[in-house]
Amino acid sequence: MKIAVIGKGGSGKTTVAGVLARCLARAGREVVALDCDANPNLGISLGVGLDMTEQLAGIRQSLEDGGVEHAPTPEELLSRFGAPAPDGVRLAVVTKIDQPNPG
Amino acid sequence: MGAAPAALKVAFVDKGGAGKSALAGTVCRQLARRGHRVLALDVDTMPGLAVSLGMPPEGARLPAGLAERVEGKGWQVVKGARPAQLVDRYAAWAADGVRVLELGKLPGQVEPSVTVAFRHVMERFRRPGWTLVADLAAGTRQAMFGWAHFARIIVVVADPSAKSALTTRRLLPVATHLVANKVGCASDLEAITAAVPLQLLGAIPYDEALAEAERRGLAPIDFAPDSPAMIATEELVSRLIREAS
């Protein structure tokens, strides 16, 4: 199944998404947790810690920097950019904006 | 009768939920009560500043059709209205004489990029003596893409959560000042300031009265004018004025 969690800032999207991912993993599902927020904090709610969450690179930025010639498959992207989280959840950050854009 | 107070240009940003809109709305009202001519700009694509100013949720909506998508140029304000005209014609009136423009959303438009059409209002509205206070969208996107360039003071509002700390660190390249919000105890304040090398403009205590104002959809300054958070915001406003002069 594919679940998206949306809502107003501060209402608890990230916390709910993190708990959902962990609970589904504990129930035996293979879970990919995708942080689609450009200010990605899902790692904290998943329990990977603040430092690890801060170090995760955005897939989009990594692809742009790396000059990849053709679009990799979702599986390749996950194996390259996914980070392990507790209960076997795999966490990936779609895009991360943490530098001023000169444009 | 003293001279008119010096104008301020301030932008507020946060993680989302740290309280930037409630704070920005209160700051606008308090500045206006001190004699400032205040233009409040809600740049958030999920606008909420009107409520914090004491207006109905849709009290500051721009008329539908004010911007249109021009082939090859993206969103533009129709007929190229100058910023001063947009302010005079469309800025709604909030209490204490605050004027407010909701630039993040147009009725009938779901695309967040429509905001771009109104960016020039912030950047080119230079009427002498007017104080500008902008409430940016939560997170890093608008701040990193220059939406706060107009401001001389860019305040990041942080609460004691780890997520807020991470967001605040990401905003360091653009933020100029820090406000600690929802401070419950001394260790909260330490947690917020420890990793953030920004000048602390104020520490606002956690205040149940503000949570109740949010539940009721009322401006904190109207619902709980004498609450500890409102008194702390007064001190913050005094420091803002000193910083700007």
Interface residues (C-beta under 8 A of the other chain):
Chain A: K8 G9 G10 S11 T14 D37 A38 N39 N41 I44 S45 L50 T53 E54 I97 D98 Q99 P100 N101 G103
Chain B: D14 K15 G16 G17 A18 M46 G48 A138 G139 T140 R141 M144 F145 G146 A162 K163 A165 L166 T167 R169 R170 P173 V174
